[in-house]
Amino acid sequence: MIHPTPLLAAAGGTTLTGLDWLAIVLYFGVLLTVAWTAITKEKDTAADYFLAGRNLSWWIIGASIFASNIGSEHIVGLAGSGAKDGVALAHYELHAWCLLVLAWVFVPFYARSLVFTMPEFLEKRFCTKSRYVLSISSLLTFIVSKIAVGIFAGGVVFGTLLPELSLNLGAVHLDSFWIGSIAVIILTGLYTMLGGMRAVAYNDAVQVIVLICGSALLTIYGLVKLGGWQELKTICGSDMFNLWKPLVPAGQVATWAPVKEMDAAGNVVKQAWYFNGNFPWLGMAICAPVIGLWYWCTDQYIVQRALGAPNEKVARQGSIFAAFLKLFPVYLFIIPGLICYALAKSGKIPALTEAFNQPNGSQGAFPLLVQHLLPPGLRGIVVAGLLSALMGSLAGVFNACSTLFTVDIYQKLRPMASQHEIVRMGRIATAVMIAIAMAWIPVVKGAHGLYNYLQSIQSYLAPPIFVVFFFGVFWKRLNAAGCLWAMIIGFIVGVFRMLVDTPCTLNPDFHYPDGSFFWIVNNINFQYFSILITIISALVMVIFSYLTPPPDEAQIKGLTFATASAEDKARTRDSWGRNEVLASLAILACILFAYIYFRG
């Protein structure tokens, strides 16, 4: 998921030594070898290109899900948030339990239906029109959010590490941002286009190893330099180790009650539900799980890996393994941010103290630690980890976009197309995504406040999808009319809010007149507005379903809990054993431990 912390370059460039470059070159050598191996194994069929022949092992599935989620902006953004706000954003990372919902609730339905895409499942459960609506909205979301984030991350990482890099092509001058963005898009796009899902998943497995090892080294070196975990807690104080403290701007209080804005004397000057602040508790408690369940259980970008499993058992095991990996960011990305803050505050690394005295200096916590803490060689490993995170998330969105377009749109228009033609169209679709990404670079580089806009996109577009999927499998009476109108009306409300927000996002000096309708819409906290969209979508789905005839029992057989046959239930029960249950309970215990431990 996109997190609400911008990716900013650290002050000053990182000097890479020969050992660092050797580590990076070796990493890319391994990556190319793995990609080539995957390409040579590929068969000219849609199942092989889009779902790796439905033959991925559980650990590949889990690693690929995790790698798709973790991008460079995720790593650096979480570290910056840790340096500024402490462990507050760990709420999002502790949504690992959502992957257990995928494993235990949705995997059986996806496995039984043998679908390629999430819109295809929606068609089986409801109707063809709902498939088209979800396909088109998903493609637009991927292009505007995930591809944009990947481009921005690639450019900033290169700008941070090699700020002096430039290239003159006649009248065209490319700085390090442009070179990095173009290089990452082309390299990632090529192996995705040629190798399909198998190349993406295999490379993700390598990238996860490098990513976790590199970040772990940074955490260990930081704690050693600081003097240990207890020293970290002492310097940071209880507030930064408090998961129960709402994230709100200075001078404001967010509770279950309406948000209160305070003056310097502590008096309430405004009390309202509309307020464009950060993360009040009501939003965190309701909106965040909705977005998490949409992302981990119904988003093509993530679920496509589970669809590549040979059977229900492997898909479940892979999802559980991904949930385990999802616990790592709290300790490998957020904690380094706290370490950087503590090192800066203690003065043990003067350069960090100087950087933190600059405006938004804390946001560069991760690259600052890489620059000033790690020795040559290890620095190269961590840089390789940043690049691997970026490429993994970008490869995932390229693959998901090509699958959605080819399977849900092209194949529906050309039902007699051969397997070879479908695979060829998948490659063409990937190439088109690369071209769109290239064309998007000026927009990304020139926009102001892009990350605030991007992290809200999910909150505006996810609720109707969450509603139709979750209500659809739990409530058999809901029908195609209810699903279709819930998505249409929900998306209209979400896009309306996005359009209202856009002028303020692109131009910080733009403001709606105080008290006007657009001002109120723009100033409703994005999480509160997301809750509103969820309620509207749910009401529309239920009302339209009960105003129209119930769905055909034969059509929805096996696609809801109520219509699953005894054979389906027995097959699902036989697909899991004690190990899966114990692993899931252990993950839940780790999440509970984190909430108990980080209580300030």
Phi and psi in degrees as a GROMACS rama.xvg file:
@    title "Ramachandran Plot"
@    xaxis  label "Phi"
@    yaxis  label "Psi"
@TYPE xy
-78.6972  128.747  ILE-2
-99.9017  151.762  HIS-3
-81.0754  42.5293  PRO-4
-131.348  124.339  THR-5
-70.7081  150.259  PRO-6
-89.4566  115.492  LEU-7
-123.209  147.201  LEU-8
-74.8324  147.236  ALA-9
-72.2794  155.317  ALA-10
-68.3719  127.253  ALA-11
85.0226  146.379  GLY-12
-85.0524  156.282  GLY-13
-89.7433  128.884  THR-14
-88.7699  116.019  THR-15
-95.7345  131.863  LEU-16
-91.9528  178.75  THR-17
-60.9124  -38.5561  GLY-18
-64.6078  -37.5801  LEU-19
-62.965  -46.2198  ASP-20
-65.292  -34.5176  TRP-21
-63.1967  -43.2368  LEU-22
-62.3857  -41.3688  ALA-23
-67.2866  -43.1625  ILE-24
-63.6714  -42.3467  VAL-25
-61.8374  -39.9082  LEU-26
-61.3844  -48.6956  TYR-27
-66.0664  -31.0109  PHE-28
-61.9788  -44.6583  GLY-29
-62.9567  -42.1652  VAL-30
-61.2747  -44.8989  LEU-31
-66.1232  -37.3288  LEU-32
-63.7181  -44.6774  THR-33
-64.2486  -42.6776  VAL-34
-63.4494  -42.3711  ALA-35
-64.6457  -38.9396  TRP-36
-61.6377  -42.058  THR-37
-66.3534  -39.2591  ALA-38
-64.7113  -41.1888  ILE-39
-69.1864  -22.7938  THR-40
-84.4527  -13.7383  LYS-41
-70.2599  138.887  GLU-42
-103.049  157.775  LYS-43
-84.4851  58.5072  ASP-44
-131.921  155.567  THR-45
-63.5534  -41.3586  ALA-46
-61.7146  -37.6429  ALA-47
-74.6384  -41.8061  ASP-48
-70.7798  -43.4943  TYR-49
-90.5525  -28.2036  PHE-50
-129.56  21.3092  LEU-51
54.1406  36.1042  ALA-52
69.2275  16.1615  GLY-53
49.6828  46.8706  ARG-54
-135.013  25.0727  ASN-55
-78.1115  142.538  LEU-56
-80.4322  165.379  SER-57
-63.5559  -37.85  TRP-58
-75.0106  -30.5733  TRP-59
-66.7139  -42.5482  ILE-60
-60.8694  -49.5188  ILE-61
-61.5096  -44.793  GLY-62
-65.079  -38.5096  ALA-63
-69.8074  -39.8091  SER-64
-59.9539  -45.9952  ILE-65
-64.411  -45.3452  PHE-66
-64.5835  -35.3128  ALA-67
-65.0492  -33.8237  SER-68
-76.6126  -36.8411  ASN-69
-93.8878  108.844  ILE-70
-109.838  173.654  GLY-71
-60.4128  -38.5153  SER-72
-66.135  -28.9859  GLU-73
-66.8997  -48.9812  HIS-74
-62.3103  -56.1737  ILE-75
-68.3814  -36.5316  VAL-76
-65.4178  -42.3592  GLY-77
-66.3101  -39.9014  LEU-78
-63.4067  -41.7415  ALA-79
-63.035  -39.0096  GLY-80
-65.5667  -39.2701  SER-81
-61.358  -39.9358  GLY-82
-69.5167  -26.6125  ALA-83
-97.4697  -45.5308  LYS-84
-117.808  1.52739  ASP-85
78.4785  -144.007  GLY-86
-88.853  12.7188  VAL-87
-55.8599  -41.3125  ALA-88
-76.1141  0.595177  LEU-89
-63.1231  -18.5728  ALA-90
-52.198  -44.4883  HIS-91
-67.4551  -39.9726  TYR-92
-71.7605  -28.9216  GLU-93
-78.292  5.963  LEU-94
-76.6137  18.2378  HIS-95
-55.9122  -25.8333  ALA-96
-62.9683  -24.5845  TRP-97
-63.2522  -32.6873  CYS-98
-68.5579  -27.7581  LEU-99
-69.9506  -32.0138  LEU-100
-65.0798  -41.4944  VAL-101
-58.4689  -46.7641  LEU-102
-63.9317  -44.451  ALA-103
-97.4893  -25.5366  TRP-104
-102.836  -50.3649  VAL-105
-93.9917  -30.5485  PHE-106
-53.4658  -43.9727  VAL-107
-57.5042  -40.7661  PRO-108
-68.6314  -43.3741  PHE-109
-65.3185  -40.5783  TYR-110
-66.6004  -40.9279  ALA-111
-67.3999  -36.2306  ARG-112
-80.1953  -17.4068  SER-113
53.7828  43.7431  LEU-114
-87.7915  159.813  VAL-115
-92.1861  -31.4037  PHE-116
-136.843  163.118  THR-117
-67.197  -40.8959  MET-118
-60.1903  -32.9805  PRO-119
-65.315  -38.5376  GLU-120
-64.3913  -40.4377  PHE-121
-63.0838  -35.6193  LEU-122
-64.53  -42.7078  GLU-123
-63.522  -39.2261  LYS-124
-77.6354  -36.0712  ARG-125
-122.572  -82.5355  PHE-126
-162.248  168.553  CYS-127
-67.0506  -37.3653  THR-128
-60.1551  -39.3043  LYS-129
-65.2873  -31.5899  SER-130
-63.7146  -45.0379  ARG-131
-64.514  -42.2528  TYR-132
-60.2906  -46.2907  VAL-133
-68.5792  -38.9566  LEU-134
-60.9421  -49.7423  SER-135
-66.3262  -44.4134  ILE-136
-64.8562  -36.5567  SER-137
-66.875  -42.2464  SER-138
-61.0325  -44.9716  LEU-139
-63.2332  -40.772  LEU-140
-63.5615  -43.7553  THR-141
-60.698  -45.1372  PHE-142
-66.6715  -46.351  ILE-143
-74.1174  -34.1726  VAL-144
-103.971  -66.2237  SER-145
-67.1136  -44.1745  LYS-146
-65.8685  -41.6163  ILE-147
-60.3491  -42.5021  ALA-148
-63.9178  -42.8492  VAL-149
-61.8162  -42.5249  GLY-150
-62.3027  -49.1289  ILE-151
-61.0237  -42.893  PHE-152
-62.6257  -45.2513  ALA-153
-60.0976  -44.385  GLY-154
-64.4951  -41.6002  GLY-155
-71.5846  -38.5134  VAL-156
-60.8775  -45.6417  VAL-157
-67.2387  -38.0013  PHE-158
-63.9959  -31.2252  GLY-159
-75.1358  -44.1434  THR-160
-80.5666  -35.1061  LEU-161
-132.456  66.8251  LEU-162
-64.5091  -23.2559  PRO-163
-91.1318  -3.64244  GLU-164
-67.6587  130.6  LEU-165
-152.623  163.288  SER-166
-147.026  126.437  LEU-167
-105.161  121.798  ASN-168
-118.557  74.9432  LEU-169
69.4557  -117.937  GLY-170
-82.747  -7.79253  ALA-171
-99.46  128.428  VAL-172
-115.682  125.554  HIS-173
-110.798  124.099  LEU-174
-87.7675  -176.699  ASP-175
-63.7525  -31.3179  SER-176
-61.3924  -49.2168  PHE-177
-65.7626  -43.5092  TRP-178
-61.3742  -45.0061  ILE-179
-64.6566  -44.0669  GLY-180
-61.8251  -47.9941  SER-181
-65.0957  -43.7961  ILE-182
-62.0832  -45.4981  ALA-183
-65.2388  -42.2843  VAL-184
-63.0727  -45.7066  ILE-185
-67.914  -47.3361  ILE-186
-62.1871  -46.7482  LEU-187
-67.2419  -43.0083  THR-188
-63.7733  -36.1939  GLY-189
-64.5619  -49.8631  LEU-190
-72.4716  -26.1332  TYR-191
-70.2829  -43.242  THR-192
-66.7235  -41.5094  MET-193
-79.7943  -40.0018  LEU-194
-100.35  -12.8117  GLY-195
64.8565  -153.146  GLY-196
-62.848  -35.2155  MET-197
-63.2025  -44.8891  ARG-198
-64.2417  -40.6757  ALA-199
-62.761  -48.2434  VAL-200
-67.376  -42.8512  ALA-201
-64.8532  -42.3311  TYR-202
-67.0597  -34.3802  ASN-203
-59.0708  -39.087  ASP-204
-61.6294  -42.5779  ALA-205
-65.9324  -43.069  VAL-206
-63.9631  -36.4378  GLN-207
-64.1834  -41.0388  VAL-208
-60.9838  -48.6309  ILE-209
-63.8849  -41.8207  VAL-210
-63.2721  -48.6236  LEU-211
-68.1288  -44.1593  ILE-212
-63.6272  -44.4658  CYS-213
-63.3752  -45.1795  GLY-214
-68.1828  -35.3285  SER-215
-63.7056  -40.635  ALA-216
-61.2488  -41.4027  LEU-217
-63.7139  -42.1257  LEU-218
-63.7202  -44.9546  THR-219
-63.8879  -47.7932  ILE-220
-61.2398  -38.7575  TYR-221
-65.1032  -43.8287  GLY-222
-66.0665  -38.6855  LEU-223
-63.1765  -45.4981  VAL-224
-63.5546  -37.2504  LYS-225
-75.649  -34.2591  LEU-226
116.33  12.9307  GLY-227
112.002  170.441  GLY-228
-64.11  -41.2084  TRP-229
-64.568  -37.2255  GLN-230
-63.9216  -38.2974  GLU-231
-60.4299  -46.6768  LEU-232
-64.6488  -38.0055  LYS-233
-65.1789  -44.7301  THR-234
-71.6251  -42.1934  ILE-235
-73.3516  -33.2328  CYS-236
84.8588  166.314  GLY-237
-67.9809  -32.0521  SER-238
-61.5245  -38.9328  ASP-239
-75.0095  -15.1209  MET-240
-104.768  25.3928  PHE-241
-113.256  108.116  ASN-242
-77.4573  -14.6275  LEU-243
-92.5917  -1.15907  TRP-244
-89.4569  122.785  LYS-245
-63.0538  148.388  PRO-246
-88.5727  106.479  LEU-247
-137.847  155.954  VAL-248
-65.9263  160.71  PRO-249
-61.214  138.92  ALA-250
85.2686  5.95981  GLY-251
-130.096  152.968  GLN-252
-125.509  129.792  VAL-253
-118.234  124.287  ALA-254
-136.824  -169.147  THR-255
-67.2647  -26.2188  TRP-256
-76.9746  172.19  ALA-257
-54.2155  149.023  PRO-258
-65.9095  136.54  VAL-259
-112.555  131.514  LYS-260
-103.892  129.186  GLU-261
-110.057  152.809  MET-262
-93.0353  -177.078  ASP-263
-62.0813  -27.8058  ALA-264
-85.7268  -1.31831  ALA-265
89.354  10.1159  GLY-266
-88.0093  145.662  ASN-267
-75.2364  118.988  VAL-268
-105.434  -16.9617  VAL-269
-154.372  137.332  LYS-270
-137.844  114.659  GLN-271
-159.722  159.497  ALA-272
-79.0957  -22.5067  TRP-273
-91.276  132.389  TYR-274
-178.931  122.489  PHE-275
-89.7554  56.1513  ASN-276
-91.9632  -149.643  GLY-277
-98.9223  -92.7523  ASN-278
-135.062  83.0115  PHE-279
-69.1263  159.014  PRO-280
-61.3822  -37.9273  TRP-281
-61.3002  -40.9857  LEU-282
-66.8764  -42.2896  GLY-283
-64.1362  -36.2772  MET-284
-77.1724  -28.7779  ALA-285
-111.471  -52.4129  ILE-286
-67.6199  -46.2868  CYS-287
-58.2723  -44.6689  ALA-288
-63.7178  -35.4625  PRO-289
-61.4763  -46.9914  VAL-290
-65.6568  -40.187  ILE-291
-63.5815  -43.491  GLY-292
-68.5388  -38.161  LEU-293
-59.7859  -49.2997  TRP-294
-64.9934  -48.7359  TYR-295
-83.7761  -21.6302  TRP-296
-111.565  -19.5903  CYS-297
-133.496  -4.77211  THR-298
-84.8894  127.858  ASP-299
-55.2513  -36.7075  GLN-300
-54.5148  -35.6501  TYR-301
-99.4485  -49.1028  ILE-302
-69.316  -21.5227  VAL-303
-56.8075  -30.063  GLN-304
-66.5401  -42.8716  ARG-305
-66.2773  -31.5757  ALA-306
-67.6708  -18.2737  LEU-307
-83.5758  4.5382  GLY-308
-77.9104  150.302  ALA-309
-72.2727  -22.9841  PRO-310
-158.257  176.899  ASN-311
-64.3362  -37.2389  GLU-312
-63.397  -47.443  LYS-313
-66.7689  -39.1826  VAL-314
-61.6734  -41.2696  ALA-315
-66.3452  -45.6344  ARG-316
-62.0406  -39.6693  GLN-317
-64.7915  -39.6632  GLY-318
-67.2133  -38.6445  SER-319
-65.9001  -40.7817  ILE-320
-63.579  -38.6564  PHE-321
-63.4178  -38.1023  ALA-322
-62.1807  -39.5035  ALA-323
-62.9725  -45.8154  PHE-324
-63.8297  -30.6687  LEU-325
-67.2321  -14.8273  LYS-326
-75.2136  -19.8065  LEU-327
-67.0126  -38.4996  PHE-328
-54.8693  -31.7923  PRO-329
-57.6398  -41.3719  VAL-330
-95.9639  -21.824  TYR-331
-104.093  -14.6715  LEU-332
-122.333  -42.3627  PHE-333
-77.319  -45.8599  ILE-334
-59.7321  -40.6758  ILE-335
-56.9591  -31.1242  PRO-336
-64.1209  -42.995  GLY-337
-63.4683  -39.939  LEU-338
-61.447  -43.3763  ILE-339
-62.5678  -42.6447  CYS-340
-60.9984  -44.3808  TYR-341
-65.9489  -40.7186  ALA-342
-64.4839  -38.6304  LEU-343
-68.5525  -42.8894  ALA-344
-68.2411  -36.534  LYS-345
-77.3538  -17.4708  SER-346
78.9581  11.2344  GLY-347
-69.5574  -24.6951  LYS-348
-127.388  97.3993  ILE-349
-54.7235  -34.8566  PRO-350
-62.6209  -33.9364  ALA-351
-70.1409  -40.6628  LEU-352
-59.8095  -42.9418  THR-353
-64.0883  -43.089  GLU-354
-64.2882  -38.9715  ALA-355
-71.872  -16.081  PHE-356
-80.4605  -9.66125  ASN-357
-86.1583  155.583  GLN-358
-58.2189  131.369  PRO-359
57.6301  22.7103  ASN-360
-61.1456  -29.8855  GLY-361
-66.0921  -23.2312  SER-362
-68.5534  -18.4981  GLN-363
-94.2436  24.214  GLY-364
-55.9859  -46.5043  ALA-365
-64.973  -54.4704  PHE-366
-64.3903  -27.9907  PRO-367
-64.0256  -43.0327  LEU-368
-63.8381  -42.7959  LEU-369
-59.0885  -43.1973  VAL-370
-68.4192  -40.7678  GLN-371
-109.079  -3.73896  HIS-372
-116.247  -40.8095  LEU-373
-85.1518  145.377  LEU-374
-78.5729  163.575  PRO-375
-56.0042  145.799  PRO-376
95.5334  -60.8597  GLY-377
-66.8331  -34.7172  LEU-378
-60.0079  -39.794  ARG-379
-63.708  -36.2401  GLY-380
-64.2762  -43.0891  ILE-381
-68.3202  -39.0272  VAL-382
-61.2418  -42.1752  VAL-383
-60.6489  -36.3135  ALA-384
-63.7127  -40.6906  GLY-385
-61.9929  -45.869  LEU-386
-64.9139  -37.6826  LEU-387
-66.6183  -38.3482  SER-388
-63.5809  -42.6242  ALA-389
-63.0471  -47.7086  LEU-390
-67.8187  -36.1521  MET-391
-63.6092  -45.7732  GLY-392
-69.5271  -36.9037  SER-393
-70.6895  -39.1425  LEU-394
-62.483  -38.4104  ALA-395
-61.9615  -41.6182  GLY-396
-73.2689  -35.6765  VAL-397
-60.3209  -45.7817  PHE-398
-65.902  -41.5721  ASN-399
-65.7948  -41.2055  ALA-400
-63.5079  -45.5367  CYS-401
-64.3057  -37.0293  SER-402
-66.0109  -46.7242  THR-403
-59.8027  -47.7167  LEU-404
-65.6535  -45.9859  PHE-405
-70.8616  -48.4562  THR-406
-78.6182  -41.6423  VAL-407
-90.1448  -20.9153  ASP-408
-117.235  -59.8931  ILE-409
-62.0366  -47.5423  TYR-410
-67.3624  -29.1742  GLN-411
-70.355  -34.776  LYS-412
-78.3725  -28.7749  LEU-413
-124.128  71.4644  ARG-414
-63.8311  -19.8825  PRO-415
-94.0946  7.4242  MET-416
-63.7187  141.195  ALA-417
-74.7007  165.353  SER-418
-60.1237  -40.3167  GLN-419
-62.797  -41.6158  HIS-420
-66.8614  -37.4899  GLU-421
-64.9586  -43.9828  ILE-422
-64.2063  -41.6655  VAL-423
-61.5074  -41.7376  ARG-424
-66.0156  -34.091  MET-425
-61.4319  -40.6637  GLY-426
-67.6714  -40.7433  ARG-427
-63.596  -42.0719  ILE-428
-61.1555  -39.8863  ALA-429
-62.8792  -42.8278  THR-430
-61.4711  -37.9752  ALA-431
-65.3415  -40.3609  VAL-432
-61.2864  -38.7488  MET-433
-63.4114  -43.3993  ILE-434
-63.7791  -42.0031  ALA-435
-62.017  -41.6018  ILE-436
-61.6496  -41.5465  ALA-437
-62.9121  -43.5223  MET-438
-67.9179  -22.5362  ALA-439
-80.7163  -15.0796  TRP-440
-54.7585  -48.125  ILE-441
-59.9359  -35.8715  PRO-442
-64.5756  -45.2556  VAL-443
-64.9607  -44.852  VAL-444
-69.9432  -31.5172  LYS-445
-88.7897  -14.9301  GLY-446
-74.4317  152.102  ALA-447
-111.245  137.042  HIS-448
65.0937  31.313  GLY-449
-61.6017  -36.6689  LEU-450
-69.1036  -34.9424  TYR-451
-61.8501  -37.7068  ASN-452
-68.4645  -45.2694  TYR-453
-65.7701  -41.0764  LEU-454
-70.8481  -18.3206  GLN-455
-87.6222  -19.4953  SER-456
-56.2605  -44.9157  ILE-457
-60.7871  -39.3422  GLN-458
-68.1464  -26.5105  SER-459
-88.4468  -29.9894  TYR-460
-101.606  -19.9921  LEU-461
-77.0386  -36.9686  ALA-462
-53.0157  -47.2123  PRO-463
-63.4115  -32.7432  PRO-464
-69.16  -43.4857  ILE-465
-56.2706  -45.8623  PHE-466
-62.6307  -49.1025  VAL-467
-68.9639  -34.1358  VAL-468
-72.9531  -50.1977  PHE-469
-72.1607  -44.0177  PHE-470
-65.1578  -33.6881  PHE-471
-64.8823  -38.072  GLY-472
-87.3256  -20.2638  VAL-473
-97.3437  -17.7194  PHE-474
-132.289  98.3414  TRP-475
-71.228  -21.4995  LYS-476
-69.2447  -22.5941  ARG-477
-69.62  136.985  LEU-478
-122.224  -172.153  ASN-479
-63.9807  -39.8966  ALA-480
-62.5594  -42.9401  ALA-481
-63.4528  -43.5072  GLY-482
-62.3409  -49.0317  CYS-483
-61.8429  -47.5111  LEU-484
-73.2601  -30.0384  TRP-485
-63.068  -42.837  ALA-486
-69.8581  -44.4994  MET-487
-62.4425  -51.3104  ILE-488
-67.9987  -41.3635  ILE-489
-60.7525  -43.4763  GLY-490
-67.2255  -38.415  PHE-491
-60.9621  -44.7562  ILE-492
-64.3417  -42.8106  VAL-493
-64.7572  -44.687  GLY-494
-65.6855  -36.8133  VAL-495
-57.8512  -45.9242  PHE-496
-64.5759  -38.8721  ARG-497
-61.4194  -42.4441  MET-498
-66.0852  -37.8624  LEU-499
-65.4707  -37.7131  VAL-500
-74.1803  -29.0132  ASP-501
-57.2689  -47.5492  THR-502
-57.9182  -38.1737  PRO-503
-71.1737  -29.9599  CYS-504
-73.8208  -45.035  THR-505
-78.7805  -23.2791  LEU-506
-133.83  98.169  ASN-507
-58.0784  -19.9098  PRO-508
-85.8726  -6.69358  ASP-509
-83.1545  134.584  PHE-510
-142.55  138.235  HIS-511
-75.9185  152.771  TYR-512
-58.977  133.42  PRO-513
-55.3757  132.75  ASP-514
85.1498  -8.50429  GLY-515
-72.8212  166.095  SER-516
-58.739  -48.0144  PHE-517
-65.8307  -32.6208  PHE-518
-64.2668  -43.2144  TRP-519
-63.6374  -45.2567  ILE-520
-60.3038  -45.437  VAL-521
-66.8058  -28.5335  ASN-522
-96.981  -0.43558  ASN-523
-69.9675  129.188  ILE-524
-51.4963  134.414  ASN-525
-59.2153  -30.6144  PHE-526
-72.0691  -38.8484  GLN-527
-62.7716  -41.7808  TYR-528
-65.6001  -35.5108  PHE-529
-63.8066  -39.9847  SER-530
-62.0819  -40.9098  ILE-531
-60.595  -44.2494  LEU-532
-62.8502  -39.9576  ILE-533
-60.9067  -45.4146  THR-534
-63.6288  -45.16  ILE-535
-60.6304  -46.6117  ILE-536
-61.8527  -42.0853  SER-537
-64.9299  -44.7607  ALA-538
-63.295  -43.4273  LEU-539
-62.05  -42.942  VAL-540
-63.2933  -43.6327  MET-541
-69.7696  -45.7716  VAL-542
-63.6412  -48.9303  ILE-543
-67.4295  -31.7746  PHE-544
-66.9465  -39.9153  SER-545
-83.3934  -10.8279  TYR-546
-87.93  -7.79295  LEU-547
-126.003  164.647  THR-548
-60.9159  152.76  PRO-549
-67.6414  160.335  PRO-550
-69.4118  158.417  PRO-551
-69.8235  125.409  ASP-552
-58.6377  -37.0659  GLU-553
-66.3463  -35.7947  ALA-554
-68.4114  -38.5997  GLN-555
-96.9094  12.2899  ILE-556
-60.3611  125.687  LYS-557
81.462  -1.4091  GLY-558
-106.353  -0.206281  LEU-559
-135.631  163.76  THR-560
-63.1817  -37.9154  PHE-561
-72.1884  -23.7808  ALA-562
-106.565  5.66417  THR-563
-70.2937  132.755  ALA-564
-75.9206  166.002  SER-565
-61.228  -35.739  ALA-566
-66.6226  -39.8041  GLU-567
-62.1477  -45.8232  ASP-568
-64.4689  -40.1411  LYS-569
-66.4418  -39.1846  ALA-570
-65.5137  -40.1636  ARG-571
-65.0653  -43.8137  THR-572
-62.862  -36.8542  ARG-573
-72.6762  -15.6021  ASP-574
-84.427  -7.80916  SER-575
-130.857  155.093  TRP-576
-136.794  -162.211  GLY-577
-63.2603  -38.2645  ARG-578
-61.6173  -42.2858  ASN-579
-64.1303  -40.2704  GLU-580
-65.5388  -47.1336  VAL-581
-63.0977  -40.2171  LEU-582
-63.7376  -41.9478  ALA-583
-64.8869  -42.7416  SER-584
-64.1663  -37.5561  LEU-585
-64.054  -39.5593  ALA-586
-65.4252  -43.8789  ILE-587
-61.7498  -38.0738  LEU-588
-64.1748  -39.7277  ALA-589
-64.4482  -39.4186  CYS-590
-64.8313  -45.7976  ILE-591
-61.3914  -41.5994  LEU-592
-59.278  -42.9505  PHE-593
-61.8439  -42.4685  ALA-594
-67.1257  -33.546  TYR-595
-74.2534  -42.7475  ILE-596
-69.7671  -45.547  TYR-597
-89.936  62.1964  PHE-598
-111.735  13.0256  ARG-599
